[in-house]
Amino acid sequence: MTKINNNALWMSGNEAIALGVYEAGVKVASGYPGTPSTEIMENLSKYEGVYTEWAPNEKVGLEVALGASFAGARALATMKHVGVNVAADPLFTASYTGVCGGLVLVSADDPEMHSSQNEQDNRNYAFAAKMPMLEPSDPSEAKELVKLAFDLSEDLDTPVMLRITTRVSHVKGVVEKGEINSSHAACGIKKIPGKLVMLPAIARKRRVVVEERMEKCRELAETATFNRVEEGDTKRGFITSGVSYLYVKEAFPEATVLKLGMCWPLPEKKIRDFASMVDELFIVEELDPFLETHIKAMGIDCRGKDCIPNQGELNTAIVRQSIDPDSGPELFKPVELPQRPPNMCAGCPHRGIFFNLSRMKVFVSGDIGCYTLGFLPPLSAMDSCVCMGASVPIAHGMAKALGGDSHNQVVSVIGDSTFIHSGITGLINTVYNNSASTLIILDNSITAMTGQQHNPTTGYNIKGEAASRLDMEALCRAVGVKHVYKVNPHDVVETRKVLKEAVELKEPSVVISEAPCVLLPEMKERKPVSYFTNQENCVGCMSCIRLGCPAISWTPFAEGEAEERGYRKKQKGISKIDEILCNDCGQCASLCKFNAITRGEGK
Amino acid sequence: MEDTGNILFSGVGGQGILLASEITVYALLSAGYDAKKSEVHGMAQRGGSVTAQLRYGKKVYSPLIEPGCADIQMAFEMMEAVRYLPFLHKGSKVIVNTQKILPPSVATGQAEYPKDVLNHLIERDIVVVPVDAFDIAKEVGEIKTANVVMVGALSTFLPIDPAIYEEVIRTRVPERFRDVNLQAFAAGRKVSE
């Protein structure tokens, strides 16, 4: 956040939502990190008077927020789109209980999958769970709508979802500071079992209330200012919401637009009036034909996914050319260049594990985190990755299907935070239903991929204050794993021995790989000693190159160069360590059999 | 105030392209423009190819630059100056830090770093402004100001009084780094003037 003048701030959508939540007087906020949602909770934790926490997973996060709401507080839960799947169980029934204090769930969707495993459209949740959903287009509107969401939640006795996408979360724009709301009710215990105890007899009554509330919300949607008609040329009319609105405004600046700030429930009368006013009606939305399907169900003729893509992000050019195909400028074609995919950092502890796995004949059932990059060449050591926590049960299921001597054929790999999120239950199943697969827990002391968040295994809370630290080894033993090993992944050779031993066991085993993420502040502050290559000793065996470390590069020899420089005639080149990039992990040195890599004296 | 513009920042995750784009935004906002900037966080930041898109004008709706519409590209690495060619048009200006960072396929000997890679731009009538940002930053006395050297080189192409930039640097940079950053900005500006 940066101040431009007294009231205007330059901030991202996520920072703006945190500010809006603070201005709305929220008391309790919980969530699980996930791109593109993470910075909401991170920024909110810096405001005075708001309790914030990282929950072990999204279901817990939403339940914490629901509890705070039952106690009368305004409460928030944040997560990425796939996190809502994890939280769906409490979500669907919270729709029946309704709220005491205002309750808002922020779902941060990731069209185009910039940092996600799928691009599900969470607007469908609002329809399925029968609750209102607001959908801002930019940071400024995100702040206004999240504040309004709390009022709406209390007025209609319902949780409210705020759906944002990557291009709202991680877009920066100008945002106006507003008033801080302190007028909402005080907290306290109210016993209202007829509203909060969802057993069948009561749930059936609340089910009726849900429909009445949605009807009220529909009426409100007809007149609310967040659903507005912007007048213009009526030859073509556009109904749109979220970030798509911005693309419509730029692609067709003359046209009339119905801009929906609330994408569920829909204002049927307003839509009907708008449709009757225009010659041709277009529905512009990213991903699913959500608005289109519901508008067509009203019997209104419109165009949408017949011309606008239902995959990936939209932009101004896509919107314009989908509707007017010949309108685009001629573009330069891309030049073929070596790809630059993301890579594990120099000194990343995960590399030592995946290097070993790449040398073992096993199926690697992977999980969600930085370590998913173990899939990329030259390591190419991950064979499946589906969702948070899935690595463990998938390995168990494969072992059961393969039967017989499959105990040494399948391993699963999971990070510390992901293990706590939803890997534990899988491990309990592996032990209880007895398969001999090996689980490797990559404990790097942080939730790394989303930008360094604490979790129950790190010993610190969201504010960096000391907190209870979960003992991973004791936990594994407590669920019944008899064989628990700990390894230092930077010692590649020793780690291989332990992995081989664990994999050969005919009982469940866990290997905990312990070494901190190199991006941790304390790791960045330390003065790493660099390794360097004694090039006269290098025989060009490429053992170190196969680690795929960004600090090590290969220099090929030209014809005759090897002999000229005093190497064996057949040697193809030598490796070199970039001493500035080197992070002092020593994995390459533990692999070099020719004394060609030595630890230096410091940078 | 009629000027609108699209600036594409490109580089490799971890190079600090976000800081350079922020200083540019503050100067635009101080000069009275509206602006939006789009970034991508998460997995791509781990040493992969990264971009930030900055748009400014009287009123900006979309945070994304249309293909063929980037007026200026500020590239922090030579190959990354060429990767986003479809965003550029004839006459686009590309300010490029003449640094090479080897992608994994090149570092492991599977591929070669393309020779004279900037020729792809020059051949297409794109204006290339090479900047030895690290050398200039070293001469100024602080290698970490390479970003600000680049901001200086970019500044001559924008309708902003240099005094506004200097004010932004004075107010945003911690005092002990202020002078060296002002010098880095001036040195960068000299490259493209």
Interface residues (C-beta under 8 A of the other chain):
Chain A: T2 I4 W10 S12 T35 P36 T38 E39 H114 S115 D138 T166 R167 H170 V171 K172 G173 V174 V243 Y245 L246 Y247 K249 E250 E313 N315 T316 A317 G328 P329 E330 L331 F332 K333 P334 V335 L337 P338 Q339 R340 P341 P342 N343 M344 C345 C370 T372 L373 L376 P377 P378 M449 T450 G451 M542 I545 R546 G548 P550 I552 S553 W554 P556 G573
Chain B: V12 G13 E22 V25 Y26 L29 S30 D34 A35 K36 K37 S38 E39 V40 H41 G42 M43 A44 Q45 R46 G47 G48 S49 V60 Y61 S62 P63 L64 E66 P67 G68 C69 M79 E80 V82 R83 L85 P86 L88 H89 L102 P103 P104 S105 V106 A107 T108 G109 A111 E112 Y113 P114 V117 H120 R124 R172
